[in-house]
Amino acid sequence: MKPSIEAVGLSRVYGRGAAARTVLDQLSLRLWPGELTLLIGASGSGKSTLLAALGGLLRPQSGSVTVLHTGIWSLSDADLERFRFRHFGFVFQGFNLFPALTAVEQVALPLKFAGVAPAIAIGRARDALDEMGLSARSKLRPALMSGGEKQRVAIARALVTEPDVLLADEPTSALDSANSEVVIGLLKKIARERHATVLTVTHDPRLSGHADRIVEMRDGVIISDERPKSHKDIA
């Protein structure tokens, strides 16, 4: 099986002169479909910068990222935006929900921006919420939802376009243990059932038991890459 994402020699430096700080240091990484990979490390180790570089959100200063056989950083800005919409879903720790929209409206939003007919967009949004176990909460606005429900709405919104890759940045940081278990279980289910590539940045040690692979970063480099329990390398 070929990797769905391959990064080679990624470098990124913030600042100049004495204030320069290397966040990615000639880093290379391969990721495969059907797997949930956790990206761990101390604050400032480069995890979120790597996630952004892999997802076409932050251009590395050197190196390449190939996603589904496409070198994303050789695309024009317009083509990269289209590629991201077609192949990526993003989940962030702050949920990024709009206060005035109901859950089903939040989830339908990406489809409406893409020109999907409103009735079809709402139908697909309801299906995505149902997959997250939120059918009964579809008409609620964020103020009336728990943190776990908000994060599941955010995941549903990321999934409604049926992405090949799901990138999640600290998706459980604001959640209690029970809701964290629900969210990480859903991310693993997405990897398995949709054969998606799921990469999750986390500081949460509670998630380790769910991962197919755990990659640890320090000072812009990968210092360990392990498959817990009986998981085998499918490369």
TIVOVO-601202 format. One record per residue (C-alpha): residue number from 1; residue in one letter; y, z, x. Coordinates in Angstrom, 2 decimals, decimal comma, m for minus. Each point is the difference from the previous one (the first is absolute). Layout:
BEGIN
<NUM; a; <Y; Z; X>>;
...
//
This chain:
BEGIN
<1; m; <0,00; 0,00; 0,00>>;
<2; k; <3,45; m0,91; 1,29>>;
<3; p; <2,83; 2,55; m0,05>>;
<4; s; <2,52; m0,33; m2,80>>;
<5; i; <2,75; 1,28; 2,31>>;
<6; e; <0,22; m0,39; 3,75>>;
<7; a; <2,90; 1,36; 2,01>>;
<8; v; <0,23; m0,87; 3,69>>;
<9; g; <2,37; 1,50; 2,57>>;
<10; l; <2,55; 1,47; m2,43>>;
<11; s; <3,05; 1,56; 1,63>>;
<12; r; <3,06; 1,61; m1,53>>;
<13; v; <2,71; 2,01; 1,76>>;
<14; y; <2,82; 1,88; m1,72>>;
<15; g; <3,24; 0,66; 1,84>>;
<16; r; <1,17; m1,12; 3,42>>;
<17; g; <0,22; 1,31; 3,53>>;
<18; a; <m0,70; 3,71; 0,36>>;
<19; a; <m0,26; 0,34; m3,79>>;
<20; a; <m2,70; m2,69; m0,30>>;
<21; r; <m3,20; 1,14; m1,70>>;
<22; t; <m3,18; m2,09; m0,14>>;
<23; v; <m1,58; 0,23; m3,46>>;
<24; l; <m2,61; m2,72; 0,42>>;
<25; d; <m1,31; m0,62; 3,50>>;
<26; q; <m2,04; m3,23; 0,28>>;
<27; l; <m2,12; 1,18; m2,91>>;
<28; s; <m2,94; m2,05; m1,33>>;
<29; l; <m2,02; 0,68; m3,14>>;
<30; r; <m2,45; m1,74; m2,33>>;
<31; l; <m0,58; 0,91; m3,65>>;
<32; w; <m2,74; m1,20; m2,34>>;
<33; p; <m0,26; m0,52; m3,76>>;
<34; g; <m1,89; 2,54; m2,08>>;
<35; e; <1,06; 2,94; 2,17>>;
<36; l; <2,30; 2,97; m0,36>>;
<37; t; <1,57; 0,72; 3,40>>;
<38; l; <2,11; 3,10; 0,66>>;
<39; l; <2,76; m0,22; 2,60>>;
<40; i; <0,77; 3,48; 1,32>>;
<41; g; <2,16; 1,57; 2,70>>;
<42; a; <2,96; 2,28; 0,53>>;
<43; s; <3,46; m0,85; m1,33>>;
<44; g; <1,59; m2,62; 2,25>>;
<45; s; <m3,33; m1,40; 1,19>>;
<46; g; <0,79; m3,43; m1,47>>;
<47; k; <m2,19; 0,04; m3,13>>;
<48; s; <2,58; m1,12; m2,54>>;
<49; t; <1,46; m2,55; 2,41>>;
<50; l; <m3,47; m1,51; 0,45>>;
<51; l; <m0,53; m0,08; m3,77>>;
<52; a; <3,32; m1,80; m0,44>>;
<53; a; <m0,82; m2,52; 2,74>>;
<54; l; <m3,42; m0,75; m1,51>>;
<55; g; <1,52; m0,39; m3,46>>;
<56; g; <2,75; m2,42; 0,96>>;
<57; l; <2,77; 2,55; m0,51>>;
<58; l; <1,08; 0,60; 3,62>>;
<59; r; <m0,12; m2,67; 2,68>>;
<60; p; <m1,56; 1,16; 3,30>>;
<61; q; <1,88; m0,90; 3,16>>;
<62; s; <m3,14; m1,56; 1,42>>;
<63; g; <m3,55; m0,63; m1,07>>;
<64; s; <m1,56; m1,67; m3,04>>;
<65; v; <m1,40; 0,97; m3,39>>;
<66; t; <m2,53; m2,29; m1,69>>;
<67; v; <m0,75; 0,73; m3,65>>;
<68; l; <m2,65; m2,08; m1,78>>;
<69; h; <0,22; m2,65; 2,73>>;
<70; t; <3,82; m0,20; m0,20>>;
<71; g; <2,32; 1,07; 2,81>>;
<72; i; <2,49; 1,83; m2,18>>;
<73; w; <2,77; 0,38; 2,58>>;
<74; s; <0,13; m3,77; 0,55>>;
<75; l; <0,88; m0,55; m3,68>>;
<76; s; <3,53; m0,56; m1,23>>;
<77; d; <1,60; 2,92; m1,85>>;
<78; a; <m0,56; m1,72; m3,36>>;
<79; d; <m3,63; m0,84; 0,77>>;
<80; l; <m0,64; 3,51; 1,27>>;
<81; e; <1,40; 1,47; m3,22>>;
<82; r; <m2,30; m2,23; m2,06>>;
<83; f; <m2,97; 0,87; 2,20>>;
<84; r; <0,67; 3,74; m0,37>>;
<85; f; <0,22; m0,29; m3,77>>;
<86; r; <m3,23; m1,98; m0,23>>;
<87; h; <m2,15; 2,02; 2,39>>;
<88; f; <1,46; 3,52; 0,45>>;
<89; g; <0,40; 3,11; m2,10>>;
<90; f; <2,08; 2,96; 1,24>>;
<91; v; <m0,12; 3,67; m0,99>>;
<92; f; <2,54; 2,50; 1,35>>;
<93; q; <0,21; 3,79; 0,00>>;
<94; g; <3,16; 0,06; m2,13>>;
<95; f; <m1,63; m1,96; m2,86>>;
<96; n; <3,09; m2,31; m0,28>>;
<97; l; <m0,06; 0,00; m3,80>>;
<98; f; <2,99; m0,88; m2,18>>;
<99; p; <1,09; 2,96; m2,17>>;
<100; a; <0,85; m2,13; m3,05>>;
<101; l; <m3,29; m1,95; m0,14>>;
<102; t; <m3,26; 1,04; m1,62>>;
<103; a; <m3,23; m0,06; 1,99>>;
<104; v; <m1,07; m3,36; m1,43>>;
<105; e; <3,45; m1,48; 0,67>>;
<106; q; <m0,13; 1,24; 3,62>>;
<107; v; <m3,36; m1,67; 0,57>>;
<108; a; <0,98; m3,26; m1,71>>;
<109; l; <3,17; m0,36; 2,07>>;
<110; p; <m1,47; m1,95; 2,98>>;
<111; l; <m1,59; m2,49; m2,37>>;
<112; k; <3,24; m0,52; m1,90>>;
<113; f; <1,83; m0,64; 3,28>>;
<114; a; <m2,66; m2,61; 0,77>>;
<115; g; <0,70; m1,79; m3,28>>;
<116; v; <m3,09; 1,12; m1,90>>;
<117; a; <0,53; m0,08; m3,77>>;
<118; p; <0,98; 3,48; m1,29>>;
<119; a; <m2,97; 0,36; m2,36>>;
<120; i; <m2,47; m0,92; 2,76>>;
<121; a; <1,76; 2,30; 2,50>>;
<122; i; <m0,19; 2,95; m2,40>>;
<123; g; <m3,67; m0,70; m0,73>>;
<124; r; <m0,88; m0,05; 3,69>>;
<125; a; <2,08; 3,13; 0,56>>;
<126; r; <m1,95; 1,81; m2,72>>;
<127; d; <m3,27; m1,07; 1,64>>;
<128; a; <1,20; 1,36; 3,36>>;
<129; l; <1,04; 3,31; m1,55>>;
<130; d; <m3,36; 0,25; m1,76>>;
<131; e; <m1,73; m0,41; 3,38>>;
<132; m; <2,08; 2,95; 1,23>>;
<133; g; <m0,99; 2,08; m3,03>>;
<134; l; <3,54; m0,09; m1,41>>;
<135; s; <m0,34; m1,93; m3,25>>;
<136; a; <1,20; 2,99; m2,01>>;
<137; r; <3,09; 0,40; 2,23>>;
<138; s; <1,15; m3,62; m0,05>>;
<139; k; <3,12; 0,66; m2,12>>;
<140; l; <1,25; 2,97; 2,04>>;
<141; r; <2,93; m0,13; 2,41>>;
<142; p; <m0,24; 1,65; 3,44>>;
<143; a; <1,79; 3,20; m1,06>>;
<144; l; <m2,91; 0,82; m2,30>>;
<145; m; <m2,76; m0,74; 2,53>>;
<146; s; <m1,64; 2,22; 2,60>>;
<147; g; <0,11; m0,95; 3,67>>;
<148; g; <m3,58; m1,22; m0,14>>;
<149; e; <0,75; m2,16; m3,02>>;
<150; k; <3,06; m1,50; 1,69>>;
<151; q; <m2,05; m0,92; 3,05>>;
<152; r; <m2,69; m1,59; m2,14>>;
<153; v; <2,68; m2,05; m1,76>>;
<154; a; <1,23; m1,10; 3,43>>;
<155; i; <m3,55; m1,00; 0,97>>;
<156; a; <m0,41; m1,92; m3,27>>;
<157; r; <3,26; m1,85; 0,74>>;
<158; a; <m1,27; m0,89; 3,47>>;
<159; l; <m3,29; m1,28; m1,45>>;
<160; v; <1,30; m2,02; m2,93>>;
<161; t; <0,51; m3,08; 2,19>>;
<162; e; <m3,62; 0,32; 1,23>>;
<163; p; <0,83; 0,28; 3,72>>;
<164; d; <m2,48; m0,51; 2,82>>;
<165; v; <1,63; 2,77; 2,04>>;
<166; l; <1,26; 3,39; m1,17>>;
<167; l; <2,22; 1,98; 2,38>>;
<168; a; <0,76; 3,62; m0,91>>;
<169; d; <2,45; 2,22; 1,89>>;
<170; e; <m0,69; 3,73; m0,53>>;
<171; p; <m1,16; m0,51; m3,61>>;
<172; t; <m1,14; 3,63; m0,43>>;
<173; s; <2,73; 1,88; 1,87>>;
<174; a; <1,67; 1,22; m3,21>>;
<175; l; <m3,25; 0,76; m1,85>>;
<176; d; <m2,22; 3,05; m0,39>>;
<177; s; <m3,65; m0,01; 1,06>>;
<178; a; <m1,39; m1,13; m3,35>>;
<179; n; <2,40; m2,92; m0,34>>;
<180; s; <m0,47; m0,95; 3,65>>;
<181; e; <m3,75; m0,27; m0,63>>;
<182; v; <0,63; m2,25; m3,01>>;
<183; v; <2,38; m2,28; 1,90>>;
<184; i; <m2,16; m0,42; 3,10>>;
<185; g; <m3,02; m0,58; m2,22>>;
<186; l; <1,86; m2,81; m1,74>>;
<187; l; <0,99; m1,55; 3,33>>;
<188; k; <m3,61; 0,02; 1,13>>;
<189; k; <m1,10; m1,49; m3,32>>;
<190; i; <2,55; m2,79; 0,45>>;
<191; a; <m1,43; m0,80; 3,43>>;
<192; r; <m3,57; m0,04; m1,29>>;
<193; e; <0,32; m1,69; m3,38>>;
<194; r; <2,76; m2,46; 0,83>>;
<195; h; <m1,18; m0,60; 3,59>>;
<196; a; <3,58; 0,72; 1,04>>;
<197; t; <1,24; 1,16; 3,38>>;
<198; v; <1,52; 3,46; m0,53>>;
<199; l; <1,99; 1,66; 2,80>>;
<200; t; <1,47; 3,45; m0,65>>;
<201; v; <2,41; 1,88; 2,25>>;
<202; t; <m0,52; 3,73; m0,44>>;
<203; h; <0,47; 3,48; 1,43>>;
<204; d; <m2,38; 1,38; m2,64>>;
<205; p; <m3,27; 1,26; 1,55>>;
<206; r; <m1,53; 0,25; m3,49>>;
<207; l; <m0,37; m3,78; m0,10>>;
<208; s; <m2,20; m0,39; 3,07>>;
<209; g; <m3,28; 0,40; m1,87>>;
<210; h; <0,77; m3,04; m2,15>>;
<211; a; <0,80; m2,41; 2,83>>;
<212; d; <m2,19; m2,78; 1,33>>;
<213; r; <2,02; 0,07; 3,20>>;
<214; i; <2,57; 2,29; 1,59>>;
<215; v; <2,46; m1,42; 2,54>>;
<216; e; <2,18; 2,49; 1,90>>;
<217; m; <3,29; m0,89; 1,67>>;
<218; r; <2,09; 1,76; 2,62>>;
<219; d; <3,20; m1,29; 1,62>>;
<220; g; <m0,47; m3,52; m1,31>>;
<221; v; <m3,61; m0,51; 1,05>>;
<222; i; <m3,40; 0,54; m1,61>>;
<223; i; <m1,77; 2,95; 1,62>>;
<224; s; <m3,12; 0,08; m2,20>>;
<225; d; <m1,75; m2,24; m2,52>>;
<226; e; <m2,98; 1,52; m1,77>>;
<227; r; <m2,29; m0,57; m2,97>>;
<228; p; <m0,97; 3,35; m1,55>>;
<229; k; <m3,54; 0,82; m1,07>>;
<230; s; <m2,24; m3,04; m0,36>>;
<231; h; <2,68; m2,70; m0,27>>;
<232; k; <m0,82; m2,93; 2,25>>;
<233; d; <2,29; m2,50; 1,65>>;
<234; i; <m0,11; m3,21; m2,01>>;
<235; a; <1,79; m2,08; 2,61>>;
//
